[in-house]
Amino acid sequence: MRVTSKGQVTIPLEVREKLGIRPHSDVEFVIEGNLVYVRKVEGPMGHGAAIVERMRRKATIRMTTDEIMALTRGEE
């Protein structure tokens, strides 16, 4: 594996799948001696939270909480 001029490397697909690393996942580098580990960051900004954050303020229709609840319950 080669490092680009920007300091980037490609994480192999097998590693991404095993660790659950998807686009926009956060990873961190851990240095122990002359070894470097890449670790997926777990926390409040997991995959679902990241999707919600990207969607925030994208709605085109304004609804109250009561209207949303009625819609999800199938009420008219």
PyMOL Python script that loads the backbone (N, CA, C, O; Angstrom):
from pymol import cmd

cmd.read_pdbstr("""\
ATOM      1  N   MET A   1       0.859  -1.164   0.000  1.00  0.00           N
ATOM      2  CA  MET A   1       0.000   0.000   0.000  1.00  0.00           C
ATOM      3  C   MET A   1       0.905   1.226   0.000  1.00  0.00           C
ATOM      4  O   MET A   1       1.890   1.287   0.736  1.00  0.00           O
ATOM      5  N   ARG A   2       0.564   2.182  -0.820  1.00  0.00           N
ATOM      6  CA  ARG A   2       1.394   3.380  -0.971  1.00  0.00           C
ATOM      7  C   ARG A   2       0.650   4.600  -0.442  1.00  0.00           C
ATOM      8  O   ARG A   2      -0.567   4.714  -0.588  1.00  0.00           O
ATOM      9  N   VAL A   3       1.390   5.497   0.168  1.00  0.00           N
ATOM     10  CA  VAL A   3       0.837   6.746   0.682  1.00  0.00           C
ATOM     11  C   VAL A   3       0.912   7.791  -0.427  1.00  0.00           C
ATOM     12  O   VAL A   3       1.947   7.940  -1.076  1.00  0.00           O
ATOM     13  N   THR A   4      -0.201   8.523  -0.645  1.00  0.00           N
ATOM     14  CA  THR A   4      -0.213   9.549  -1.687  1.00  0.00           C
ATOM     15  C   THR A   4       0.552  10.782  -1.209  1.00  0.00           C
ATOM     16  O   THR A   4       0.967  10.864  -0.053  1.00  0.00           O
ATOM     17  N   SER A   5       0.729  11.734  -2.119  1.00  0.00           N
ATOM     18  CA  SER A   5       1.427  12.971  -1.766  1.00  0.00           C
ATOM     19  C   SER A   5       0.658  13.781  -0.716  1.00  0.00           C
ATOM     20  O   SER A   5       1.230  14.635  -0.039  1.00  0.00           O
ATOM     21  N   LYS A   6      -0.644  13.503  -0.587  1.00  0.00           N
ATOM     22  CA  LYS A   6      -1.458  14.178   0.432  1.00  0.00           C
ATOM     23  C   LYS A   6      -1.486  13.404   1.747  1.00  0.00           C
ATOM     24  O   LYS A   6      -2.185  13.801   2.680  1.00  0.00           O
ATOM     25  N   GLY A   7      -0.734  12.303   1.834  1.00  0.00           N
ATOM     26  CA  GLY A   7      -0.699  11.506   3.055  1.00  0.00           C
ATOM     27  C   GLY A   7      -1.869  10.548   3.175  1.00  0.00           C
ATOM     28  O   GLY A   7      -2.176  10.090   4.276  1.00  0.00           O
ATOM     29  N   GLN A   8      -2.527  10.234   2.076  1.00  0.00           N
ATOM     30  CA  GLN A   8      -3.710   9.376   2.101  1.00  0.00           C
ATOM     31  C   GLN A   8      -3.363   7.948   1.719  1.00  0.00           C
ATOM     32  O   GLN A   8      -2.465   7.696   0.915  1.00  0.00           O
ATOM     33  N   VAL A   9      -4.111   7.007   2.326  1.00  0.00           N
ATOM     34  CA  VAL A   9      -4.044   5.600   1.938  1.00  0.00           C
ATOM     35  C   VAL A   9      -5.472   5.099   1.786  1.00  0.00           C
ATOM     36  O   VAL A   9      -6.396   5.679   2.355  1.00  0.00           O
ATOM     37  N   THR A  10      -5.658   4.038   1.029  1.00  0.00           N
ATOM     38  CA  THR A  10      -6.969   3.428   0.882  1.00  0.00           C
ATOM     39  C   THR A  10      -7.084   2.294   1.878  1.00  0.00           C
ATOM     40  O   THR A  10      -6.232   1.407   1.922  1.00  0.00           O
ATOM     41  N   ILE A  11      -8.139   2.322   2.679  1.00  0.00           N
ATOM     42  CA  ILE A  11      -8.382   1.231   3.616  1.00  0.00           C
ATOM     43  C   ILE A  11      -8.994   0.089   2.817  1.00  0.00           C
ATOM     44  O   ILE A  11     -10.029   0.275   2.177  1.00  0.00           O
ATOM     45  N   PRO A  12      -8.377  -1.091   2.840  1.00  0.00           N
ATOM     46  CA  PRO A  12      -8.900  -2.211   2.047  1.00  0.00           C
ATOM     47  C   PRO A  12     -10.357  -2.535   2.401  1.00  0.00           C
ATOM     48  O   PRO A  12     -10.772  -2.402   3.552  1.00  0.00           O
ATOM     49  N   LEU A  13     -11.119  -2.960   1.396  1.00  0.00           N
ATOM     50  CA  LEU A  13     -12.537  -3.261   1.558  1.00  0.00           C
ATOM     51  C   LEU A  13     -12.774  -4.250   2.701  1.00  0.00           C
ATOM     52  O   LEU A  13     -13.685  -4.054   3.505  1.00  0.00           O
ATOM     53  N   GLU A  14     -11.980  -5.288   2.780  1.00  0.00           N
ATOM     54  CA  GLU A  14     -12.146  -6.302   3.828  1.00  0.00           C
ATOM     55  C   GLU A  14     -12.046  -5.677   5.225  1.00  0.00           C
ATOM     56  O   GLU A  14     -12.808  -6.033   6.123  1.00  0.00           O
ATOM     57  N   VAL A  15     -11.114  -4.756   5.402  1.00  0.00           N
ATOM     58  CA  VAL A  15     -10.947  -4.078   6.687  1.00  0.00           C
ATOM     59  C   VAL A  15     -12.138  -3.162   6.960  1.00  0.00           C
ATOM     60  O   VAL A  15     -12.664  -3.149   8.072  1.00  0.00           O
ATOM     61  N   ARG A  16     -12.572  -2.387   5.945  1.00  0.00           N
ATOM     62  CA  ARG A  16     -13.723  -1.491   6.119  1.00  0.00           C
ATOM     63  C   ARG A  16     -14.971  -2.268   6.502  1.00  0.00           C
ATOM     64  O   ARG A  16     -15.720  -1.856   7.388  1.00  0.00           O
ATOM     65  N   GLU A  17     -15.197  -3.407   5.824  1.00  0.00           N
ATOM     66  CA  GLU A  17     -16.379  -4.220   6.124  1.00  0.00           C
ATOM     67  C   GLU A  17     -16.310  -4.787   7.535  1.00  0.00           C
ATOM     68  O   GLU A  17     -17.304  -4.770   8.261  1.00  0.00           O
ATOM     69  N   LYS A  18     -15.153  -5.287   7.923  1.00  0.00           N
ATOM     70  CA  LYS A  18     -15.005  -5.900   9.249  1.00  0.00           C
ATOM     71  C   LYS A  18     -15.214  -4.874  10.363  1.00  0.00           C
ATOM     72  O   LYS A  18     -15.792  -5.199  11.401  1.00  0.00           O
ATOM     73  N   LEU A  19     -14.753  -3.651  10.159  1.00  0.00           N
ATOM     74  CA  LEU A  19     -14.875  -2.611  11.180  1.00  0.00           C
ATOM     75  C   LEU A  19     -16.147  -1.773  11.038  1.00  0.00           C
ATOM     76  O   LEU A  19     -16.447  -0.951  11.903  1.00  0.00           O
ATOM     77  N   GLY A  20     -16.899  -1.979   9.948  1.00  0.00           N
ATOM     78  CA  GLY A  20     -18.110  -1.189   9.738  1.00  0.00           C
ATOM     79  C   GLY A  20     -17.803   0.249   9.356  1.00  0.00           C
ATOM     80  O   GLY A  20     -18.564   1.157   9.689  1.00  0.00           O
ATOM     81  N   ILE A  21     -16.695   0.460   8.662  1.00  0.00           N
ATOM     82  CA  ILE A  21     -16.313   1.805   8.230  1.00  0.00           C
ATOM     83  C   ILE A  21     -17.006   2.103   6.904  1.00  0.00           C
ATOM     84  O   ILE A  21     -16.811   1.403   5.910  1.00  0.00           O
ATOM     85  N   ARG A  22     -17.812   3.148   6.914  1.00  0.00           N
ATOM     86  CA  ARG A  22     -18.545   3.566   5.718  1.00  0.00           C
ATOM     87  C   ARG A  22     -18.133   4.991   5.380  1.00  0.00           C
ATOM     88  O   ARG A  22     -17.445   5.636   6.171  1.00  0.00           O
ATOM     89  N   PRO A  23     -18.541   5.493   4.220  1.00  0.00           N
ATOM     90  CA  PRO A  23     -18.244   6.898   3.929  1.00  0.00           C
ATOM     91  C   PRO A  23     -18.720   7.793   5.064  1.00  0.00           C
ATOM     92  O   PRO A  23     -19.813   7.594   5.596  1.00  0.00           O
ATOM     93  N   HIS A  24     -17.931   8.748   5.428  1.00  0.00           N
ATOM     94  CA  HIS A  24     -18.193   9.721   6.488  1.00  0.00           C
ATOM     95  C   HIS A  24     -17.980   9.163   7.895  1.00  0.00           C
ATOM     96  O   HIS A  24     -18.255   9.853   8.876  1.00  0.00           O
ATOM     97  N   SER A  25     -17.485   7.904   8.009  1.00  0.00           N
ATOM     98  CA  SER A  25     -17.137   7.366   9.329  1.00  0.00           C
ATOM     99  C   SER A  25     -15.910   8.110   9.842  1.00  0.00           C
ATOM    100  O   SER A  25     -15.063   8.551   9.065  1.00  0.00           O
ATOM    101  N   ASP A  26     -15.833   8.241  11.155  1.00  0.00           N
ATOM    102  CA  ASP A  26     -14.651   8.819  11.767  1.00  0.00           C
ATOM    103  C   ASP A  26     -13.724   7.701  12.206  1.00  0.00           C
ATOM    104  O   ASP A  26     -14.168   6.703  12.773  1.00  0.00           O
ATOM    105  N   VAL A  27     -12.440   7.870  11.944  1.00  0.00           N
ATOM    106  CA  VAL A  27     -11.422   6.926  12.397  1.00  0.00           C
ATOM    107  C   VAL A  27     -10.347   7.710  13.127  1.00  0.00           C
ATOM    108  O   VAL A  27     -10.203   8.918  12.941  1.00  0.00           O
ATOM    109  N   GLU A  28      -9.600   7.011  13.956  1.00  0.00           N
ATOM    110  CA  GLU A  28      -8.481   7.650  14.632  1.00  0.00           C
ATOM    111  C   GLU A  28      -7.259   6.764  14.499  1.00  0.00           C
ATOM    112  O   GLU A  28      -7.370   5.554  14.302  1.00  0.00           O
ATOM    113  N   PHE A  29      -6.102   7.375  14.609  1.00  0.00           N
ATOM    114  CA  PHE A  29      -4.845   6.657  14.537  1.00  0.00           C
ATOM    115  C   PHE A  29      -4.266   6.552  15.939  1.00  0.00           C
ATOM    116  O   PHE A  29      -4.188   7.544  16.663  1.00  0.00           O
ATOM    117  N   VAL A  30      -3.861   5.343  16.317  1.00  0.00           N
ATOM    118  CA  VAL A  30      -3.272   5.101  17.625  1.00  0.00           C
ATOM    119  C   VAL A  30      -1.830   4.645  17.393  1.00  0.00           C
ATOM    120  O   VAL A  30      -1.587   3.679  16.670  1.00  0.00           O
ATOM    121  N   ILE A  31      -0.884   5.342  18.008  1.00  0.00           N
ATOM    122  CA  ILE A  31       0.533   5.012  17.837  1.00  0.00           C
ATOM    123  C   ILE A  31       1.022   4.308  19.087  1.00  0.00           C
ATOM    124  O   ILE A  31       0.883   4.819  20.198  1.00  0.00           O
ATOM    125  N   GLU A  32       1.599   3.125  18.892  1.00  0.00           N
ATOM    126  CA  GLU A  32       2.214   2.360  19.974  1.00  0.00           C
ATOM    127  C   GLU A  32       3.603   1.947  19.503  1.00  0.00           C
ATOM    128  O   GLU A  32       3.750   1.033  18.691  1.00  0.00           O
ATOM    129  N   GLY A  33       4.614   2.628  20.021  1.00  0.00           N
ATOM    130  CA  GLY A  33       5.973   2.363  19.552  1.00  0.00           C
ATOM    131  C   GLY A  33       6.080   2.779  18.100  1.00  0.00           C
ATOM    132  O   GLY A  33       5.775   3.917  17.744  1.00  0.00           O
ATOM    133  N   ASN A  34       6.521   1.835  17.249  1.00  0.00           N
ATOM    134  CA  ASN A  34       6.593   2.157  15.822  1.00  0.00           C
ATOM    135  C   ASN A  34       5.454   1.504  15.038  1.00  0.00           C
ATOM    136  O   ASN A  34       5.564   1.306  13.828  1.00  0.00           O
ATOM    137  N   LEU A  35       4.358   1.169  15.731  1.00  0.00           N
ATOM    138  CA  LEU A  35       3.162   0.622  15.087  1.00  0.00           C
ATOM    139  C   LEU A  35       2.060   1.677  15.103  1.00  0.00           C
ATOM    140  O   LEU A  35       1.945   2.454  16.050  1.00  0.00           O
ATOM    141  N   VAL A  36       1.258   1.694  14.049  1.00  0.00           N
ATOM    142  CA  VAL A  36       0.121   2.605  13.968  1.00  0.00           C
ATOM    143  C   VAL A  36      -1.123   1.760  13.739  1.00  0.00           C
ATOM    144  O   VAL A  36      -1.165   0.936  12.826  1.00  0.00           O
ATOM    145  N   TYR A  37      -2.129   1.969  14.569  1.00  0.00           N
ATOM    146  CA  TYR A  37      -3.400   1.282  14.433  1.00  0.00           C
ATOM    147  C   TYR A  37      -4.449   2.279  13.967  1.00  0.00           C
ATOM    148  O   TYR A  37      -4.444   3.438  14.382  1.00  0.00           O
ATOM    149  N   VAL A  38      -5.349   1.822  13.101  1.00  0.00           N
ATOM    150  CA  VAL A  38      -6.494   2.640  12.684  1.00  0.00           C
ATOM    151  C   VAL A  38      -7.705   2.064  13.393  1.00  0.00           C
ATOM    152  O   VAL A  38      -7.968   0.864  13.318  1.00  0.00           O
ATOM    153  N   ARG A  39      -8.439   2.924  14.079  1.00  0.00           N
ATOM    154  CA  ARG A  39      -9.588   2.467  14.848  1.00  0.00           C
ATOM    155  C   ARG A  39     -10.798   3.311  14.485  1.00  0.00           C
ATOM    156  O   ARG A  39     -10.706   4.536  14.398  1.00  0.00           O
ATOM    157  N   LYS A  40     -11.943   2.648  14.271  1.00  0.00           N
ATOM    158  CA  LYS A  40     -13.184   3.362  14.018  1.00  0.00           C
ATOM    159  C   LYS A  40     -13.607   4.041  15.314  1.00  0.00           C
ATOM    160  O   LYS A  40     -13.581   3.431  16.383  1.00  0.00           O
ATOM    161  N   VAL A  41     -13.995   5.301  15.212  1.00  0.00           N
ATOM    162  CA  VAL A  41     -14.435   6.049  16.385  1.00  0.00           C
ATOM    163  C   VAL A  41     -15.903   5.737  16.625  1.00  0.00           C
ATOM    164  O   VAL A  41     -16.740   5.940  15.746  1.00  0.00           O
ATOM    165  N   GLU A  42     -16.210   5.247  17.807  1.00  0.00           N
ATOM    166  CA  GLU A  42     -17.595   5.006  18.205  1.00  0.00           C
ATOM    167  C   GLU A  42     -18.008   6.142  19.110  1.00  0.00           C
ATOM    168  O   GLU A  42     -17.185   6.690  19.842  1.00  0.00           O
ATOM    169  N   GLY A  43     -19.248   6.492  19.066  1.00  0.00           N
ATOM    170  CA  GLY A  43     -19.683   7.549  19.955  1.00  0.00           C
ATOM    171  C   GLY A  43     -20.974   8.166  19.508  1.00  0.00           C
ATOM    172  O   GLY A  43     -21.741   7.564  18.757  1.00  0.00           O
ATOM    173  N   PRO A  44     -21.217   9.388  19.978  1.00  0.00           N
ATOM    174  CA  PRO A  44     -22.498  10.022  19.699  1.00  0.00           C
ATOM    175  C   PRO A  44     -22.729  10.297  18.222  1.00  0.00           C
ATOM    176  O   PRO A  44     -23.874  10.477  17.808  1.00  0.00           O
ATOM    177  N   MET A  45     -21.672  10.335  17.416  1.00  0.00           N
ATOM    178  CA  MET A  45     -21.848  10.626  16.001  1.00  0.00           C
ATOM    179  C   MET A  45     -21.654   9.349  15.190  1.00  0.00           C
ATOM    180  O   MET A  45     -20.825   9.303  14.282  1.00  0.00           O
ATOM    181  N   GLY A  46     -22.421   8.314  15.521  1.00  0.00           N
ATOM    182  CA  GLY A  46     -22.378   7.077  14.763  1.00  0.00           C
ATOM    183  C   GLY A  46     -22.989   7.277  13.383  1.00  0.00           C
ATOM    184  O   GLY A  46     -23.326   8.398  13.002  1.00  0.00           O
ATOM    185  N   HIS A  47     -23.127   6.205  12.649  1.00  0.00           N
ATOM    186  CA  HIS A  47     -23.611   6.283  11.265  1.00  0.00           C
ATOM    187  C   HIS A  47     -25.005   6.911  11.189  1.00  0.00           C
ATOM    188  O   HIS A  47     -25.242   7.793  10.363  1.00  0.00           O
ATOM    189  N   GLY A  48     -25.925   6.463  12.045  1.00  0.00           N
ATOM    190  CA  GLY A  48     -27.293   7.012  12.025  1.00  0.00           C
ATOM    191  C   GLY A  48     -27.318   8.486  12.378  1.00  0.00           C
ATOM    192  O   GLY A  48     -28.017   9.276  11.744  1.00  0.00           O
ATOM    193  N   ALA A  49     -26.544   8.855  13.403  1.00  0.00           N
ATOM    194  CA  ALA A  49     -26.499  10.258  13.816  1.00  0.00           C
ATOM    195  C   ALA A  49     -25.897  11.126  12.719  1.00  0.00           C
ATOM    196  O   ALA A  49     -26.322  12.265  12.522  1.00  0.00           O
ATOM    197  N   ALA A  50     -24.914  10.594  12.006  1.00  0.00           N
ATOM    198  CA  ALA A  50     -24.293  11.354  10.921  1.00  0.00           C
ATOM    199  C   ALA A  50     -25.295  11.597   9.793  1.00  0.00           C
ATOM    200  O   ALA A  50     -25.314  12.677   9.201  1.00  0.00           O
ATOM    201  N   ILE A  51     -26.120  10.605   9.496  1.00  0.00           N
ATOM    202  CA  ILE A  51     -27.145  10.770   8.457  1.00  0.00           C
ATOM    203  C   ILE A  51     -28.143  11.844   8.876  1.00  0.00           C
ATOM    204  O   ILE A  51     -28.498  12.714   8.080  1.00  0.00           O
ATOM    205  N   VAL A  52     -28.592  11.781  10.124  1.00  0.00           N
ATOM    206  CA  VAL A  52     -29.546  12.775  10.619  1.00  0.00           C
ATOM    207  C   VAL A  52     -28.930  14.172  10.549  1.00  0.00           C
ATOM    208  O   VAL A  52     -29.594  15.125  10.140  1.00  0.00           O
ATOM    209  N   GLU A  53     -27.672  14.293  10.943  1.00  0.00           N
ATOM    210  CA  GLU A  53     -27.004  15.598  10.928  1.00  0.00           C
ATOM    211  C   GLU A  53     -26.921  16.163   9.512  1.00  0.00           C
ATOM    212  O   GLU A  53     -27.132  17.359   9.307  1.00  0.00           O
ATOM    213  N   ARG A  54     -26.612  15.303   8.528  1.00  0.00           N
ATOM    214  CA  ARG A  54     -26.537  15.770   7.142  1.00  0.00           C
ATOM    215  C   ARG A  54     -27.915  16.191   6.617  1.00  0.00           C
ATOM    216  O   ARG A  54     -28.005  17.072   5.761  1.00  0.00           O
ATOM    217  N   MET A  55     -28.984  15.571   7.123  1.00  0.00           N
ATOM    218  CA  MET A  55     -30.338  15.877   6.655  1.00  0.00           C
ATOM    219  C   MET A  55     -30.942  17.079   7.368  1.00  0.00           C
ATOM    220  O   MET A  55     -31.948  17.626   6.917  1.00  0.00           O
ATOM    221  N   ARG A  56     -30.340  17.491   8.472  1.00  0.00           N
ATOM    222  CA  ARG A  56     -30.894  18.583   9.279  1.00  0.00           C
ATOM    223  C   ARG A  56     -31.118  19.834   8.420  1.00  0.00           C
ATOM    224  O   ARG A  56     -30.244  20.228   7.647  1.00  0.00           O
ATOM    225  N   ARG A  57     -32.294  20.452   8.564  1.00  0.00           N
ATOM    226  CA  ARG A  57     -32.700  21.667   7.872  1.00  0.00           C
ATOM    227  C   ARG A  57     -32.833  21.500   6.344  1.00  0.00           C
ATOM    228  O   ARG A  57     -32.693  22.473   5.602  1.00  0.00           O
ATOM    229  N   LYS A  58     -33.098  20.289   5.884  1.00  0.00           N
ATOM    230  CA  LYS A  58     -33.271  20.040   4.450  1.00  0.00           C
ATOM    231  C   LYS A  58     -34.750  19.919   4.075  1.00  0.00           C
ATOM    232  O   LYS A  58     -35.082  19.889   2.890  1.00  0.00           O
ATOM    233  N   ALA A  59     -35.634  19.848   5.060  1.00  0.00           N
ATOM    234  CA  ALA A  59     -37.056  19.648   4.785  1.00  0.00           C
ATOM    235  C   ALA A  59     -37.629  20.840   4.034  1.00  0.00           C
ATOM    236  O   ALA A  59     -37.180  21.974   4.203  1.00  0.00           O
ATOM    237  N   THR A  60     -38.618  20.569   3.209  1.00  0.00           N
ATOM    238  CA  THR A  60     -39.261  21.642   2.449  1.00  0.00           C
ATOM    239  C   THR A  60     -40.668  21.916   2.953  1.00  0.00           C
ATOM    240  O   THR A  60     -41.294  22.890   2.535  1.00  0.00           O
ATOM    241  N   ILE A  61     -41.184  21.058   3.863  1.00  0.00           N
ATOM    242  CA  ILE A  61     -42.531  21.227   4.414  1.00  0.00           C
ATOM    243  C   ILE A  61     -42.409  21.400   5.921  1.00  0.00           C
ATOM    244  O   ILE A  61     -41.721  20.625   6.586  1.00  0.00           O
ATOM    245  N   ARG A  62     -43.068  22.406   6.456  1.00  0.00           N
ATOM    246  CA  ARG A  62     -43.052  22.621   7.911  1.00  0.00           C
ATOM    247  C   ARG A  62     -44.249  21.896   8.528  1.00  0.00           C
ATOM    248  O   ARG A  62     -45.384  22.054   8.079  1.00  0.00           O
ATOM    249  N   MET A  63     -43.974  21.097   9.569  1.00  0.00           N
ATOM    250  CA  MET A  63     -45.036  20.388  10.281  1.00  0.00           C
ATOM    251  C   MET A  63     -44.762  20.486  11.771  1.00  0.00           C
ATOM    252  O   MET A  63     -43.611  20.514  12.208  1.00  0.00           O
ATOM    253  N   THR A  64     -45.835  20.537  12.541  1.00  0.00           N
ATOM    254  CA  THR A  64     -45.684  20.508  13.989  1.00  0.00           C
ATOM    255  C   THR A  64     -45.430  19.061  14.412  1.00  0.00           C
ATOM    256  O   THR A  64     -45.625  18.132  13.628  1.00  0.00           O
ATOM    257  N   THR A  65     -44.997  18.885  15.642  1.00  0.00           N
ATOM    258  CA  THR A  65     -44.785  17.541  16.168  1.00  0.00           C
ATOM    259  C   THR A  65     -46.091  16.754  16.152  1.00  0.00           C
ATOM    260  O   THR A  65     -46.100  15.572  15.806  1.00  0.00           O
ATOM    261  N   ASP A  66     -47.182  17.395  16.521  1.00  0.00           N
ATOM    262  CA  ASP A  66     -48.488  16.718  16.520  1.00  0.00           C
ATOM    263  C   ASP A  66     -48.874  16.261  15.112  1.00  0.00           C
ATOM    264  O   ASP A  66     -49.410  15.166  14.941  1.00  0.00           O
ATOM    265  N   GLU A  67     -48.607  17.088  14.111  1.00  0.00           N
ATOM    266  CA  GLU A  67     -48.911  16.712  12.722  1.00  0.00           C
ATOM    267  C   GLU A  67     -48.064  15.526  12.279  1.00  0.00           C
ATOM    268  O   GLU A  67     -48.558  14.619  11.608  1.00  0.00           O
ATOM    269  N   ILE A  68     -46.805  15.534  12.650  1.00  0.00           N
ATOM    270  CA  ILE A  68     -45.915  14.416  12.292  1.00  0.00           C
ATOM    271  C   ILE A  68     -46.392  13.136  12.968  1.00  0.00           C
ATOM    272  O   ILE A  68     -46.443  12.083  12.332  1.00  0.00           O
ATOM    273  N   MET A  69     -46.741  13.218  14.254  1.00  0.00           N
ATOM    274  CA  MET A  69     -47.214  12.034  14.982  1.00  0.00           C
ATOM    275  C   MET A  69     -48.504  11.497  14.370  1.00  0.00           C
ATOM    276  O   MET A  69     -48.662  10.283  14.239  1.00  0.00           O
ATOM    277  N   ALA A  70     -49.417  12.367  13.997  1.00  0.00           N
ATOM    278  CA  ALA A  70     -50.677  11.947  13.359  1.00  0.00           C
ATOM    279  C   ALA A  70     -50.377  11.251  12.041  1.00  0.00           C
ATOM    280  O   ALA A  70     -51.000  10.239  11.719  1.00  0.00           O
ATOM    281  N   LEU A  71     -49.440  11.775  11.286  1.00  0.00           N
ATOM    282  CA  LEU A  71     -49.070  11.177  10.008  1.00  0.00           C
ATOM    283  C   LEU A  71     -48.464   9.795  10.203  1.00  0.00           C
ATOM    284  O   LEU A  71     -48.809   8.864   9.476  1.00  0.00           O
ATOM    285  N   THR A  72     -47.575   9.647  11.163  1.00  0.00           N
ATOM    286  CA  THR A  72     -46.931   8.342  11.385  1.00  0.00           C
ATOM    287  C   THR A  72     -47.907   7.324  11.947  1.00  0.00           C
ATOM    288  O   THR A  72     -47.716   6.122  11.767  1.00  0.00           O
ATOM    289  N   ARG A  73     -48.952   7.786  12.623  1.00  0.00           N
ATOM    290  CA  ARG A  73     -49.970   6.866  13.175  1.00  0.00           C
ATOM    291  C   ARG A  73     -51.062   6.545  12.166  1.00  0.00           C
ATOM    292  O   ARG A  73     -51.910   5.688  12.416  1.00  0.00           O
ATOM    293  N   GLY A  74     -51.044   7.223  11.036  1.00  0.00           N
ATOM    294  CA  GLY A  74     -52.060   6.983  10.017  1.00  0.00           C
ATOM    295  C   GLY A  74     -53.366   7.691  10.301  1.00  0.00           C
ATOM    296  O   GLY A  74     -54.409   7.342   9.748  1.00  0.00           O
ATOM    297  N   GLU A  75     -53.302   8.695  11.171  1.00  0.00           N
ATOM    298  CA  GLU A  75     -54.522   9.456  11.496  1.00  0.00           C
ATOM    299  C   GLU A  75     -54.758  10.505  10.412  1.00  0.00           C
ATOM    300  O   GLU A  75     -53.815  10.973   9.774  1.00  0.00           O
ATOM    301  N   GLU A  76     -55.992  10.861  10.215  1.00  0.00           N
ATOM    302  CA  GLU A  76     -56.342  11.873   9.200  1.00  0.00           C
ATOM    303  C   GLU A  76     -56.420  13.223   9.829  1.00  0.00           C
ATOM    304  O   GLU A  76     -56.700  14.208   9.145  1.00  0.00           O
TER     305      GLU A  76
END
""", "prot")
cmd.dss("prot")
cmd.show_as("cartoon", "prot")
cmd.util.cbc("prot")
cmd.orient("prot")
